[in-house]
Amino acid sequence: MNPLARLLRSGAKLRFKALGLATIKDIPTEQFDTLLKSLNRAGWQKTYVYDGFDAWIDYGQVKFKKDGARLNCEWDNWTEGSIEGPAGLIREIGERYNLTVTDEWRWSDYDPKP
């Protein structure tokens, strides 16, 4: 990995930790769709929906906001769904949907291993 990319990824991971965020990764597509609809019904407002030419074919993203909290939901056709946000809130979602929560940034899995 080139030095600039390594620096940018390190900054993203540091920001993730500093903000006390958590992630649920590898959410099967059908369950991810159900989760997005459930968040919307629970009063979460969509603040962004990815609408690129490959939207929901190769990649999708929805950002939600409620009571000052923000959630970032991403999907791709390789790893399926993920959701990140404040750790306490993500843990609640993980318990409700029986999903595994990690304190790592979603993209950390793709960093070179030492």
C-alpha positions as CSV (number, residue, x, y, z in Angstrom):
1,M,0.0,0.0,0.0
2,N,1.4,3.4,-0.9
3,P,2.3,5.8,2.0
4,L,-0.5,8.3,1.2
5,A,-3.1,5.6,1.2
6,R,-1.7,4.2,4.4
7,L,-1.9,7.6,6.1
8,L,-5.5,8.2,4.9
9,R,-6.6,4.8,6.2
10,S,-4.9,5.4,9.5
11,G,-6.6,8.7,9.9
12,A,-10.0,7.1,9.1
13,K,-9.4,4.3,11.7
14,L,-8.2,6.9,14.3
15,R,-11.4,9.0,13.7
16,F,-13.5,5.9,14.0
17,K,-12.0,5.0,17.4
18,A,-12.0,8.7,18.7
19,L,-15.7,9.0,17.9
20,G,-16.5,5.8,19.7
21,L,-18.0,4.1,16.7
22,A,-18.8,0.4,16.1
23,T,-19.7,-1.6,13.0
24,I,-21.9,-4.6,12.1
25,K,-20.4,-6.2,9.0
26,D,-21.4,-9.0,6.6
27,I,-25.2,-8.5,7.0
28,P,-27.0,-10.8,4.5
29,T,-28.7,-8.7,1.8
30,E,-32.3,-9.6,2.7
31,Q,-31.7,-8.9,6.4
32,F,-29.9,-5.6,5.5
33,D,-32.9,-4.5,3.5
34,T,-35.2,-5.4,6.4
35,L,-33.0,-3.4,8.7
36,L,-33.0,-0.3,6.5
37,K,-36.8,-0.4,6.4
38,S,-37.0,-0.9,10.1
39,L,-34.8,2.1,10.8
40,N,-37.0,4.2,8.5
41,R,-40.2,3.1,10.3
42,A,-38.5,3.8,13.7
43,G,-38.2,7.5,12.7
44,W,-34.7,7.6,11.3
45,Q,-34.5,10.1,8.5
46,K,-32.5,9.5,5.4
47,T,-30.0,12.2,4.9
48,Y,-28.2,10.7,1.9
49,V,-28.8,7.9,-0.6
50,Y,-26.1,6.9,-3.1
51,D,-27.5,7.2,-6.6
52,G,-24.5,6.5,-8.8
53,F,-24.8,4.5,-12.0
54,D,-24.1,1.3,-10.1
55,A,-26.5,2.0,-7.1
56,W,-27.6,-1.2,-5.5
57,I,-26.0,-3.3,-8.2
58,D,-22.4,-3.1,-7.1
59,Y,-22.6,-0.6,-4.2
60,G,-25.2,1.2,-2.1
61,Q,-25.1,3.6,0.8
62,V,-27.8,5.2,3.0
63,K,-27.1,7.6,5.8
64,F,-29.6,8.2,8.6
65,K,-30.0,10.7,11.3
66,K,-32.2,10.7,14.4
67,D,-31.9,12.7,17.7
68,G,-28.4,13.9,16.7
69,A,-27.1,10.4,16.1
70,R,-26.0,9.3,12.7
71,L,-25.8,5.9,11.0
72,N,-23.9,5.0,7.9
73,C,-25.3,1.9,6.1
74,E,-23.3,0.5,3.2
75,W,-23.8,-2.5,0.9
76,D,-21.7,-4.1,-1.8
77,N,-22.2,-7.3,-3.8
78,W,-19.1,-8.9,-2.2
79,T,-19.4,-8.4,1.5
80,E,-23.1,-7.4,1.6
81,G,-24.4,-5.0,4.2
82,S,-22.8,-3.1,7.0
83,I,-23.9,-0.4,9.5
84,E,-21.7,1.9,11.6
85,G,-22.5,4.5,14.2
86,P,-22.2,5.2,17.9
87,A,-21.1,2.0,19.7
88,G,-24.0,1.9,22.1
89,L,-26.6,2.3,19.4
90,I,-24.9,-0.3,17.1
91,R,-24.8,-2.8,20.0
92,E,-28.5,-2.3,20.5
93,I,-29.1,-3.0,16.8
94,G,-26.8,-6.0,17.0
95,E,-28.7,-7.5,19.9
96,R,-32.1,-6.8,18.3
97,Y,-31.2,-8.5,15.1
98,N,-28.8,-11.1,16.5
99,L,-25.8,-9.6,14.6
100,T,-22.1,-9.5,15.6
101,V,-20.7,-6.0,16.5
102,T,-17.1,-5.0,16.1
103,D,-15.2,-1.9,17.2
104,E,-13.3,-1.9,14.0
105,W,-13.9,0.3,10.9
106,R,-15.6,-1.7,8.1
107,W,-12.7,-1.4,5.7
108,S,-10.0,-2.4,8.3
109,D,-10.2,-6.0,7.0
110,Y,-8.5,-4.8,3.8
111,D,-5.4,-3.4,5.4
112,P,-2.2,-5.3,4.9
113,K,-1.4,-7.7,7.7
114,P,2.0,-7.1,9.5
